[in-house]
Amino acid sequence: MYKSIFTVKKMDCPSEKNLIETKLGSIKLIQKLDFDLEKRKLIVFHSQKDKRIKNYLNELKLDSKLEKVVEIQDENNEITNDSQSQKKLLKTVLLVNFGFFLFEMTAGLIANSMGLVADSLDMFSDSIVYLVSLFAVGGSILLKKKVAKLAGYFQIFIASFGFIEVLRRFFGFGEMPDFSTMIIISILAFIANLYCLYLFQKSDSKEAHMKASWIFTSNDLIVNSGVIISGVLVYFFDSNKPDLIIGGIVFIVVINGARKILNLAK
């Protein structure tokens, strides 16, 4: 077993990490990728020496530099055990997020709340992130690209339609949302995301895709709080504008997230 240690100066967010992961995924001899986004470090564990690892990284033009290649003891057992633990965690949060996507979408349509509909799409977006992360833990790169592409286009289509609906309602053609449903469902979604965040913290994983998933879940708590606040404002001001404003903001966030997901399919 060997490990190649790289410095990647332009690797500072999960998007670059996903590009590297996708690019190197076709090299079968690679056993594991360890990322340190803060220190801009990448460690590649591989069973044989292969010049393609360095060449593929150079093709991404992220200013990567090979520091050294070290021969080590076989770490297959450690890698396998860690991968199984990560898969179990990711499957759990995937089910929670996808379940709440369906739940919130249904509740949002019934309650005429664009905030809930937008938040449900945000939960769907996270489901895709977790699904792609599952493929990152020893899965098929080709299937990963197909899932990312289909999910990205689906999100852009639904979020764009939702944003147009926000504009239509904002200029006087909208119904009043049910503020009580908005608040109750958003509180439940907040609790669900808090549970997922607890699972990520409990795992104490240092893998970059796990850290990225932790960040996405943390951001979801902010979105959930925004929908709760907008529901309270709908009640106090007897207006649908707070719901439309938070819905529009979240739809924009979802479209931007979909754009990043589509980068995985390239």
C-alpha positions as CSV (number, residue, x, y, z in Angstrom):
1,M,0.0,0.0,0.0
2,Y,1.2,3.5,-0.8
3,K,0.0,7.0,0.1
4,S,0.7,10.0,-2.1
5,I,0.5,13.3,-0.3
6,F,-0.4,16.4,-2.3
7,T,-0.8,20.1,-1.6
8,V,-3.7,21.5,-3.6
9,K,-3.6,25.3,-3.2
10,K,-7.0,26.0,-4.8
11,M,-8.9,23.4,-2.9
12,D,-10.8,25.4,-0.4
13,C,-14.4,24.2,-0.5
14,P,-16.5,21.0,-1.0
15,S,-16.9,21.7,-4.7
16,E,-13.2,21.3,-5.4
17,K,-13.2,18.2,-3.3
18,N,-16.0,16.7,-5.3
19,L,-14.2,17.5,-8.6
20,I,-11.1,15.7,-7.4
21,E,-13.1,12.8,-6.1
22,T,-14.9,12.4,-9.5
23,K,-11.7,12.8,-11.5
24,L,-9.7,10.2,-9.6
25,G,-12.7,7.8,-9.2
26,S,-11.9,6.0,-12.5
27,I,-8.5,4.8,-11.1
28,K,-9.3,1.4,-9.7
29,L,-6.2,1.0,-7.6
30,I,-7.1,4.0,-5.4
31,Q,-8.4,2.7,-2.0
32,K,-9.2,5.9,-0.2
33,L,-9.0,9.7,-0.4
34,D,-8.4,11.8,2.6
35,F,-9.0,15.6,2.4
36,D,-8.0,18.4,4.6
37,L,-9.6,21.5,3.2
38,E,-8.2,23.9,5.8
39,K,-4.6,22.9,5.1
40,R,-5.2,22.3,1.4
41,K,-3.9,18.7,1.7
42,L,-4.9,15.5,-0.2
43,I,-3.7,12.0,0.8
44,V,-4.3,9.3,-1.8
45,F,-4.1,5.7,-0.6
46,H,-3.4,3.3,-3.5
47,S,-2.3,-0.3,-4.0
48,Q,0.3,0.5,-6.8
49,K,2.2,3.5,-8.0
50,D,0.4,5.2,-10.9
51,K,1.4,8.4,-12.7
52,R,-2.3,9.0,-13.6
53,I,-3.0,10.3,-10.1
54,K,-0.7,13.2,-10.5
55,N,-1.6,13.8,-14.1
56,Y,-5.3,13.8,-13.4
57,L,-4.9,16.3,-10.6
58,N,-2.9,18.6,-12.9
59,E,-5.7,18.5,-15.4
60,L,-8.0,20.1,-12.9
61,K,-5.7,23.1,-12.7
62,L,-6.1,23.5,-8.9
63,D,-2.4,24.2,-8.5
64,S,-1.6,20.7,-7.0
65,K,1.9,19.6,-6.1
66,L,3.0,16.1,-5.1
67,E,5.0,16.3,-1.9
68,K,5.9,12.7,-1.4
69,V,4.9,9.0,-1.9
70,V,5.2,6.8,1.1
71,E,5.0,3.0,1.3
72,I,2.9,1.9,4.3
73,Q,1.5,-1.1,6.0
74,D,-1.8,-2.5,4.4
75,E,-4.6,-0.4,5.8
76,N,-7.4,-2.2,4.0
77,N,-9.1,-3.4,7.2
78,E,-9.1,0.1,8.7
79,I,-10.4,1.6,5.5
80,T,-13.2,-0.9,5.2
81,N,-14.4,-0.5,8.7
82,D,-14.4,3.3,8.4
83,S,-16.3,3.1,5.1
84,Q,-19.0,0.8,6.6
85,S,-19.5,3.2,9.5
86,Q,-19.8,6.2,7.2
87,K,-22.3,4.4,4.9
88,K,-24.5,3.5,7.8
89,L,-24.6,7.2,9.0
90,L,-25.2,8.6,5.5
91,K,-28.0,6.1,4.8
92,T,-29.7,7.2,8.0
93,V,-29.5,11.0,7.3
94,L,-30.5,10.3,3.6
95,L,-33.7,8.6,4.7
96,V,-34.5,11.4,7.2
97,N,-34.0,14.1,4.7
98,F,-35.8,12.4,1.8
99,G,-38.7,11.6,4.1
100,F,-39.0,15.2,5.2
101,F,-38.7,16.4,1.6
102,L,-41.9,14.4,0.8
103,F,-43.6,15.5,4.1
104,E,-42.7,19.2,3.7
105,M,-43.6,19.3,0.0
106,T,-47.0,17.8,0.7
107,A,-47.6,20.1,3.7
108,G,-46.4,23.2,1.8
109,L,-48.8,22.6,-1.1
110,I,-51.8,22.0,1.3
111,A,-50.9,25.1,3.4
112,N,-50.2,27.3,0.3
113,S,-46.7,28.0,1.8
114,M,-43.9,28.7,-0.7
115,G,-41.5,28.8,2.3
116,L,-42.3,25.1,3.1
117,V,-42.1,24.1,-0.5
118,A,-38.7,25.8,-0.9
119,D,-37.5,24.2,2.4
120,S,-38.6,20.8,1.2
121,L,-36.5,21.2,-2.0
122,D,-33.6,22.2,0.3
123,M,-34.1,18.9,2.1
124,F,-34.1,17.1,-1.3
125,S,-30.9,18.9,-2.2
126,D,-29.3,17.5,1.0
127,S,-30.6,14.1,0.2
128,I,-28.7,14.2,-3.1
129,V,-25.5,15.4,-1.3
130,Y,-25.8,12.4,1.0
131,L,-26.5,10.0,-1.8
132,V,-23.5,11.3,-3.7
133,S,-21.4,11.0,-0.5
134,L,-22.5,7.4,-0.3
135,F,-21.0,6.8,-3.8
136,A,-17.9,8.5,-2.6
137,V,-17.5,5.8,0.1
138,G,-16.6,3.1,-2.4
139,G,-19.4,3.5,-4.9
140,S,-19.7,3.7,-8.7
141,I,-18.4,6.9,-10.1
142,L,-20.4,6.6,-13.3
143,L,-23.6,6.1,-11.3
144,K,-22.6,9.0,-9.1
145,K,-22.4,11.3,-12.2
146,K,-25.8,10.1,-13.5
147,V,-27.5,10.7,-10.1
148,A,-25.9,14.1,-9.8
149,K,-26.9,15.2,-13.3
150,L,-30.5,14.0,-13.0
151,A,-30.9,15.5,-9.5
152,G,-29.3,18.8,-10.5
153,Y,-31.7,19.4,-13.5
154,F,-34.7,18.3,-11.4
155,Q,-33.9,20.8,-8.7
156,I,-33.3,23.6,-11.2
157,F,-36.6,22.9,-12.9
158,I,-38.7,22.7,-9.7
159,A,-36.9,25.6,-8.0
160,S,-37.3,27.9,-11.1
161,F,-41.0,27.1,-11.3
162,G,-41.3,27.8,-7.6
163,F,-39.5,31.1,-7.9
164,I,-41.8,32.2,-10.7
165,E,-44.8,31.2,-8.5
166,V,-43.3,33.4,-5.7
167,L,-43.2,36.4,-8.1
168,R,-46.8,35.7,-9.3
169,R,-48.1,35.7,-5.7
170,F,-45.9,38.6,-4.7
171,F,-47.6,40.9,-7.2
172,G,-51.1,40.3,-6.0
173,F,-52.2,36.8,-7.1
174,G,-51.3,34.8,-4.0
175,E,-53.3,33.0,-1.4
176,M,-52.6,33.4,2.3
177,P,-50.6,30.6,3.7
178,D,-51.6,28.6,6.8
179,F,-49.1,30.1,9.3
180,S,-49.8,27.4,12.0
181,T,-48.9,24.6,9.5
182,M,-45.8,26.5,8.5
183,I,-44.6,26.8,12.1
184,I,-45.4,23.2,13.2
185,I,-43.9,21.5,10.1
186,S,-40.7,23.7,10.2
187,I,-40.2,22.9,13.9
188,L,-40.4,19.2,13.1
189,A,-37.9,19.7,10.2
190,F,-35.7,21.7,12.6
191,I,-35.7,18.7,15.0
192,A,-35.0,16.3,12.2
193,N,-32.0,18.3,11.1
194,L,-30.8,18.7,14.7
195,Y,-30.9,14.9,15.0
196,C,-28.8,14.5,11.8
197,L,-26.3,17.1,13.1
198,Y,-26.0,15.1,16.3
199,L,-25.2,11.9,14.3
200,F,-22.5,13.7,12.4
201,Q,-20.9,15.1,15.5
202,K,-21.1,11.8,17.2
203,S,-19.3,10.1,14.3
204,D,-16.3,12.5,14.7
205,S,-15.3,11.7,11.1
206,K,-12.5,13.7,9.5
207,E,-13.4,12.9,5.9
208,A,-14.1,15.9,3.8
209,H,-17.4,14.7,2.4
210,M,-18.6,14.0,6.0
211,K,-17.5,17.5,7.0
212,A,-19.3,18.9,4.0
213,S,-22.5,17.0,5.0
214,W,-22.2,18.4,8.5
215,I,-22.0,22.0,7.0
216,F,-25.1,21.4,4.8
217,T,-27.1,20.2,7.8
218,S,-26.0,23.2,9.9
219,N,-27.2,25.5,7.2
220,D,-30.5,23.7,7.1
221,L,-31.2,24.7,10.7
222,I,-30.9,28.4,9.6
223,V,-33.4,27.8,6.8
224,N,-35.8,26.0,9.1
225,S,-35.5,28.9,11.5
226,G,-36.2,31.4,8.7
227,V,-39.5,29.6,7.8
228,I,-40.6,29.5,11.4
229,I,-40.0,33.3,11.7
230,S,-41.8,33.9,8.5
231,G,-44.8,31.9,9.8
232,V,-44.9,34.1,12.9
233,L,-44.7,37.3,10.7
234,V,-47.5,36.0,8.5
235,Y,-49.7,35.8,11.6
236,F,-48.7,39.2,13.0
237,F,-48.9,41.2,9.8
238,D,-51.7,39.1,8.2
239,S,-49.7,39.1,5.0
240,N,-48.3,36.4,2.7
241,K,-45.2,38.5,2.0
242,P,-42.9,37.1,4.7
243,D,-43.6,33.6,3.4
244,L,-42.9,34.6,-0.2
245,I,-39.7,36.4,0.7
246,I,-38.2,33.4,2.6
247,G,-39.5,31.1,-0.2
248,G,-37.8,33.2,-2.9
249,I,-34.5,33.3,-0.9
250,V,-34.4,29.5,-0.4
251,F,-35.3,28.8,-4.0
252,I,-32.3,30.9,-5.1
253,V,-30.1,28.9,-2.7
254,V,-31.5,25.6,-4.1
255,I,-30.8,26.7,-7.7
256,N,-27.2,27.6,-6.7
257,G,-26.8,24.2,-4.9
258,A,-28.1,22.4,-8.0
259,R,-25.5,24.2,-10.1
260,K,-22.8,22.9,-7.9
261,I,-24.3,19.4,-8.0
262,L,-24.2,19.5,-11.9
263,N,-20.5,20.1,-11.7
264,L,-20.1,16.6,-10.4
265,A,-21.6,15.2,-13.6
266,K,-19.0,16.8,-15.8
